Amino acid sequence: MAHTETTIETLRIEHAKLDSEIKEEESYVWKNLIQIEKLKKEKLRKKDELLRRTLQKQ
């Protein structure tokens, strides 16, 4: 159970980091739209994994 909690917390941290990276990338005058799209897809994967693990825990 402790491993699951650690993994969930790790996923939350990674998700927040990706959100920060997206905001930083979007703040540039010349946005790298391909990089932003990759980051958004990875963020969505993390969110899905987080939700899946949270539901499994219950």
MMTF fields as JSON, N, C-alpha, C and O atoms, coordinates in Angstrom:
{
  "mmtfVersion": "1.0.0",
  "mmtfProducer": "UNKNOWN",
  "numBonds": 231,
  "numAtoms": 232,
  "numGroups": 58,
  "numChains": 1,
  "numModels": 1,
  "chainsPerModel": [1],
  "groupsPerChain": [58],
  "chainIdList": ["A"],
  "bondAtomList": [4, 2, 8, 6, 12, 10, 16, 14, 20, 18, 24, 22, 28, 26, 32, 30, 36, 34, 40, 38, 44, 42, 48, 46, 52, 50, 56, 54, 60, 58, 64, 62, 68, 66, 72, 70, 76, 74, 80, 78, 84, 82, 88, 86, 92, 90, 96, 94, 100, 98, 104, 102, 108, 106, 112, 110, 116, 114, 120, 118, 124, 122, 128, 126, 132, 130, 136, 134, 140, 138, 144, 142, 148, 146, 152, 150, 156, 154, 160, 158, 164, 162, 168, 166, 172, 170, 176, 174, 180, 178, 184, 182, 188, 186, 192, 190, 196, 194, 200, 198, 204, 202, 208, 206, 212, 210, 216, 214, 220, 218, 224, 222, 228, 226],
  "bondOrderList": [1, 1, 1, 1, 1, 1, 1, 1, 1, 1, 1, 1, 1, 1, 1, 1, 1, 1, 1, 1, 1, 1, 1, 1, 1, 1, 1, 1, 1, 1, 1, 1, 1, 1, 1, 1, 1, 1, 1, 1, 1, 1, 1, 1, 1, 1, 1, 1, 1, 1, 1, 1, 1, 1, 1, 1, 1],
  "groupList": [{"groupName": "MET", "atomNameList": ["N", "CA", "C", "O"], "elementList": ["N", "C", "C", "O"], "formalChargeList": [0, 0, 0, 0], "bondAtomList": [1, 0, 2, 1, 3, 2], "bondOrderList": [1, 1, 2], "singleLetterCode": "M", "chemCompType": "L-PEPTIDE LINKING"}, {"groupName": "ALA", "atomNameList": ["N", "CA", "C", "O"], "elementList": ["N", "C", "C", "O"], "formalChargeList": [0, 0, 0, 0], "bondAtomList": [1, 0, 2, 1, 3, 2], "bondOrderList": [1, 1, 2], "singleLetterCode": "A", "chemCompType": "L-PEPTIDE LINKING"}, {"groupName": "HIS", "atomNameList": ["N", "CA", "C", "O"], "elementList": ["N", "C", "C", "O"], "formalChargeList": [0, 0, 0, 0], "bondAtomList": [1, 0, 2, 1, 3, 2], "bondOrderList": [1, 1, 2], "singleLetterCode": "H", "chemCompType": "L-PEPTIDE LINKING"}, {"groupName": "THR", "atomNameList": ["N", "CA", "C", "O"], "elementList": ["N", "C", "C", "O"], "formalChargeList": [0, 0, 0, 0], "bondAtomList": [1, 0, 2, 1, 3, 2], "bondOrderList": [1, 1, 2], "singleLetterCode": "T", "chemCompType": "L-PEPTIDE LINKING"}, {"groupName": "GLU", "atomNameList": ["N", "CA", "C", "O"], "elementList": ["N", "C", "C", "O"], "formalChargeList": [0, 0, 0, 0], "bondAtomList": [1, 0, 2, 1, 3, 2], "bondOrderList": [1, 1, 2], "singleLetterCode": "E", "chemCompType": "L-PEPTIDE LINKING"}, {"groupName": "ILE", "atomNameList": ["N", "CA", "C", "O"], "elementList": ["N", "C", "C", "O"], "formalChargeList": [0, 0, 0, 0], "bondAtomList": [1, 0, 2, 1, 3, 2], "bondOrderList": [1, 1, 2], "singleLetterCode": "I", "chemCompType": "L-PEPTIDE LINKING"}, {"groupName": "LEU", "atomNameList": ["N", "CA", "C", "O"], "elementList": ["N", "C", "C", "O"], "formalChargeList": [0, 0, 0, 0], "bondAtomList": [1, 0, 2, 1, 3, 2], "bondOrderList": [1, 1, 2], "singleLetterCode": "L", "chemCompType": "L-PEPTIDE LINKING"}, {"groupName": "ARG", "atomNameList": ["N", "CA", "C", "O"], "elementList": ["N", "C", "C", "O"], "formalChargeList": [0, 0, 0, 0], "bondAtomList": [1, 0, 2, 1, 3, 2], "bondOrderList": [1, 1, 2], "singleLetterCode": "R", "chemCompType": "L-PEPTIDE LINKING"}, {"groupName": "LYS", "atomNameList": ["N", "CA", "C", "O"], "elementList": ["N", "C", "C", "O"], "formalChargeList": [0, 0, 0, 0], "bondAtomList": [1, 0, 2, 1, 3, 2], "bondOrderList": [1, 1, 2], "singleLetterCode": "K", "chemCompType": "L-PEPTIDE LINKING"}, {"groupName": "ASP", "atomNameList": ["N", "CA", "C", "O"], "elementList": ["N", "C", "C", "O"], "formalChargeList": [0, 0, 0, 0], "bondAtomList": [1, 0, 2, 1, 3, 2], "bondOrderList": [1, 1, 2], "singleLetterCode": "D", "chemCompType": "L-PEPTIDE LINKING"}, {"groupName": "SER", "atomNameList": ["N", "CA", "C", "O"], "elementList": ["N", "C", "C", "O"], "formalChargeList": [0, 0, 0, 0], "bondAtomList": [1, 0, 2, 1, 3, 2], "bondOrderList": [1, 1, 2], "singleLetterCode": "S", "chemCompType": "L-PEPTIDE LINKING"}, {"groupName": "TYR", "atomNameList": ["N", "CA", "C", "O"], "elementList": ["N", "C", "C", "O"], "formalChargeList": [0, 0, 0, 0], "bondAtomList": [1, 0, 2, 1, 3, 2], "bondOrderList": [1, 1, 2], "singleLetterCode": "Y", "chemCompType": "L-PEPTIDE LINKING"}, {"groupName": "VAL", "atomNameList": ["N", "CA", "C", "O"], "elementList": ["N", "C", "C", "O"], "formalChargeList": [0, 0, 0, 0], "bondAtomList": [1, 0, 2, 1, 3, 2], "bondOrderList": [1, 1, 2], "singleLetterCode": "V", "chemCompType": "L-PEPTIDE LINKING"}, {"groupName": "TRP", "atomNameList": ["N", "CA", "C", "O"], "elementList": ["N", "C", "C", "O"], "formalChargeList": [0, 0, 0, 0], "bondAtomList": [1, 0, 2, 1, 3, 2], "bondOrderList": [1, 1, 2], "singleLetterCode": "W", "chemCompType": "L-PEPTIDE LINKING"}, {"groupName": "ASN", "atomNameList": ["N", "CA", "C", "O"], "elementList": ["N", "C", "C", "O"], "formalChargeList": [0, 0, 0, 0], "bondAtomList": [1, 0, 2, 1, 3, 2], "bondOrderList": [1, 1, 2], "singleLetterCode": "N", "chemCompType": "L-PEPTIDE LINKING"}, {"groupName": "GLN", "atomNameList": ["N", "CA", "C", "O"], "elementList": ["N", "C", "C", "O"], "formalChargeList": [0, 0, 0, 0], "bondAtomList": [1, 0, 2, 1, 3, 2], "bondOrderList": [1, 1, 2], "singleLetterCode": "Q", "chemCompType": "L-PEPTIDE LINKING"}],
  "groupTypeList": [0, 1, 2, 3, 4, 3, 3, 5, 4, 3, 6, 7, 5, 4, 2, 1, 8, 6, 9, 10, 4, 5, 8, 4, 4, 4, 10, 11, 12, 13, 8, 14, 6, 5, 15, 5, 4, 8, 6, 8, 8, 4, 8, 6, 7, 8, 8, 9, 4, 6, 6, 7, 7, 3, 6, 15, 8, 15],
  "groupIdList": [1, 2, 3, 4, 5, 6, 7, 8, 9, 10, 11, 12, 13, 14, 15, 16, 17, 18, 19, 20, 21, 22, 23, 24, 25, 26, 27, 28, 29, 30, 31, 32, 33, 34, 35, 36, 37, 38, 39, 40, 41, 42, 43, 44, 45, 46, 47, 48, 49, 50, 51, 52, 53, 54, 55, 56, 57, 58],
  "secStructList": [7, 2, 2, 2, 2, 2, 2, 2, 2, 2, 2, 2, 2, 2, 2, 2, 2, 2, 2, 2, 2, 2, 2, 2, 2, 2, 2, 1, 1, 1, 7, 7, 2, 2, 2, 2, 2, 2, 2, 2, 2, 2, 2, 2, 2, 2, 2, 2, 2, 2, 2, 2, 2, 2, 2, 2, 2, 7],
  "xCoordList": [0.831, 0.0, 0.869, 0.544, 1.961, 2.854, 3.448, 3.636, 3.744, 4.277, 3.269, 3.643, 2.002, 0.954, 0.858, 0.736, 0.912, 0.857, 2.028, 1.861, 3.223, 4.42, 4.264, 4.592, 3.77, 3.59, 2.569, 2.782, 1.477, 0.453, 1.036, 0.81, 1.775, 2.394, 3.407, 3.486, 4.172, 5.13, 4.409, 4.855, 3.311, 2.527, 1.989, 1.979, 1.544, 1.05, 2.162, 1.936, 3.349, 4.489, 4.859, 5.093, 4.913, 5.245, 4.185, 4.514, 2.917, 1.82, 1.965, 1.805, 2.265, 2.451, 3.663, 3.635, 4.727, 5.929, 5.62, 6.057, 4.875, 4.494, 3.631, 3.79, 2.723, 1.88, 2.746, 2.506, 3.742, 4.662, 5.451, 5.635, 5.909, 6.661, 5.783, 6.25, 4.521, 3.591, 3.401, 3.464, 3.169, 2.976, 4.212, 4.105, 5.386, 6.621, 6.752, 7.074, 6.503, 6.618, 5.614, 5.932, 4.402, 3.375, 3.67, 3.102, 4.549, 4.854, 5.802, 5.916, 6.473, 7.412, 6.668, 5.565, 7.289, 6.708, 6.618, 5.589, 7.708, 7.723, 7.503, 8.45, 6.262, 5.892, 6.283, 6.126, 6.785, 7.067, 5.817, 5.673, 4.924, 3.633, 3.762, 2.948, 4.772, 4.986, 5.379, 4.867, 6.283, 6.704, 5.539, 5.374, 4.742, 3.579, 2.615, 2.087, 2.385, 1.479, 2.017, 1.257, 3.319, 3.932, 3.769, 3.418, 4.023, 3.892, 2.45, 2.206, 1.505, 0.097, -0.325, -1.088, 0.163, -0.161, 0.428, -0.222, 1.671, 2.303, 1.571, 1.398, 1.145, 0.397, -0.916, -1.307, -1.586, -2.836, -2.594, -3.4, -1.486, -1.148, -0.95, -1.405, -0.253, -0.016, -1.338, -1.549, -2.219, -3.512, -4.331, -4.945, -4.342, -5.069, -4.506, -5.258, -3.178, -2.534, -2.844, -3.102, -2.817, -3.128, -4.56, -4.806, -5.485, -6.883, -7.05, -7.751, -6.405, -6.499, -5.984, -6.625, -4.833, -4.254, -5.085, -5.208, -5.653, -6.488, -7.741, -8.161, -8.32, -9.516, -9.193, -10.004, -8.017, -7.612, -7.423, -7.682, -6.967, -6.688, -7.96, -7.925, -9.072, -10.333, -10.925, -11.98],
  "yCoordList": [-1.197, 0.0, 1.253, 2.225, 1.249, 2.412, 2.664, 3.812, 1.578, 1.72, 2.418, 3.267, 2.064, 2.687, 4.171, 4.986, 4.534, 5.941, 6.715, 7.83, 6.108, 6.752, 6.95, 8.011, 5.938, 6.024, 7.098, 7.87, 7.153, 8.167, 9.559, 10.466, 9.722, 11.025, 11.384, 12.539, 10.409, 10.637, 11.072, 11.993, 10.424, 10.791, 12.216, 12.968, 12.588, 13.953, 14.972, 16.016, 14.672, 15.575, 15.697, 16.799, 14.566, 14.581, 15.348, 16.089, 15.164, 15.867, 17.378, 18.145, 17.801, 19.229, 19.791, 20.921, 18.988, 19.423, 19.633, 20.618, 18.717, 18.845, 20.088, 20.8, 20.343, 21.535, 22.799, 23.732, 22.809, 23.938, 24.1, 25.215, 22.986, 23.029, 23.549, 24.314, 23.14, 23.608, 25.112, 25.827, 25.59, 27.03, 27.816, 28.885, 27.286, 27.965, 28.02, 29.066, 26.898, 26.828, 27.772, 28.405, 27.869, 28.735, 30.215, 31.076, 30.513, 31.911, 32.547, 33.771, 31.726, 32.253, 32.917, 32.509, 33.94, 34.611, 33.627, 33.536, 32.896, 31.875, 30.522, 29.87, 30.113, 28.866, 27.653, 27.65, 26.646, 25.379, 24.516, 23.786, 24.605, 23.923, 22.403, 21.723, 21.88, 20.43, 19.988, 18.99, 20.728, 20.405, 20.55, 19.72, 21.588, 21.793, 20.618, 20.13, 20.166, 19.035, 17.761, 17.003, 17.525, 16.347, 16.411, 15.417, 17.577, 17.744, 17.53, 16.907, 18.045, 17.885, 16.416, 15.958, 15.682, 14.256, 13.485, 12.608, 13.824, 13.157, 13.495, 12.632, 14.734, 15.158, 14.376, 13.942, 14.198, 13.435, 11.974, 11.377, 11.388, 10.013, 9.889, 8.933, 10.889, 10.874, 10.994, 10.32, 11.853, 12.044, 10.755, 10.362, 10.1, 8.839, 7.767, 7.038, 7.68, 6.694, 6.99, 6.076, 8.251, 8.666, 8.271, 7.734, 8.538, 8.183, 6.671, 6.182, 5.941, 4.473, 3.915, 3.06, 4.398, 3.889, 4.306, 3.548, 5.504, 5.961, 5.081, 4.722, 4.746, 3.904, 2.471, 1.824, 1.976, 0.628, 0.535, -0.501, 1.642, 1.666, 1.524, 1.004, 1.983, 1.977, 0.608, 0.442],
  "zCoordList": [0.0, 0.0, 0.0, -0.683, 0.748, 0.787, -0.595, -0.998, -1.32, -2.674, -3.583, -4.392, -3.451, -4.252, -3.942, -4.856, -2.664, -2.266, -2.858, -3.351, -2.804, -3.35, -4.849, -5.38, -5.518, -6.966, -7.321, -8.256, -6.59, -6.845, -6.624, -7.425, -5.551, -5.274, -6.361, -6.778, -6.815, -7.894, -9.161, -9.845, -9.475, -10.658, -10.527, -11.502, -9.326, -9.11, -9.337, -9.948, -8.849, -9.018, -10.492, -10.988, -11.188, -12.616, -13.416, -14.342, -13.053, -13.725, -13.531, -14.481, -12.315, -12.026, -12.765, -13.252, -12.843, -13.563, -15.038, -15.633, -15.623, -17.034, -17.247, -18.239, -16.317, -16.41, -16.41, -17.176, -15.548, -15.474, -16.777, -17.265, -17.329, -18.589, -19.725, -20.568, -19.752, -20.787, -20.677, -21.677, -19.463, -19.263, -19.668, -20.27, -19.338, -19.723, -21.244, -21.808, -21.895, -23.357, -24.022, -25.029, -23.463, -24.04, -23.805, -24.478, -22.861, -22.556, -23.573, -23.639, -24.355, -25.345, -26.497, -26.86, -27.061, -28.215, -29.389, -30.059, -29.624, -30.675, -30.021, -29.581, -29.965, -29.301, -30.154, -31.376, -29.483, -30.147, -29.994, -29.014, -30.964, -30.865, -30.821, -30.195, -31.479, -31.46, -30.053, -29.547, -29.425, -28.067, -27.089, -26.195, -27.251, -26.379, -26.515, -25.515, -27.729, -27.952, -27.301, -26.698, -27.421, -26.787, -25.273, -24.638, -24.703, -23.259, -22.803, -21.77, -23.574, -23.216, -23.272, -22.421, -24.264, -24.366, -23.188, -22.618, -22.83, -21.692, -20.4, -19.54, -20.261, -19.075, -18.982, -17.898, -20.1, -20.117, -19.749, -19.036, -20.228, -19.855, -18.345, -17.717, -17.776, -16.324, -15.568, -14.56, -16.06, -15.413, -15.471, -14.479, -16.626, -16.775, -15.842, -15.196, -15.779, -14.909, -13.442, -12.659, -13.084, -11.717, -11.35, -10.27, -12.243, -12.012, -11.897, -11.011, -12.79, -12.772, -11.448, -10.838, -11.01, -9.753, -8.546, -7.584, -8.592, -7.491, -7.382, -6.282, -8.513, -8.503, -8.077, -7.415, -8.453, -8.043, -6.538, -5.925, -5.953, -4.519, -3.693, -2.577, -4.234, -3.47, -3.353, -2.741]
}
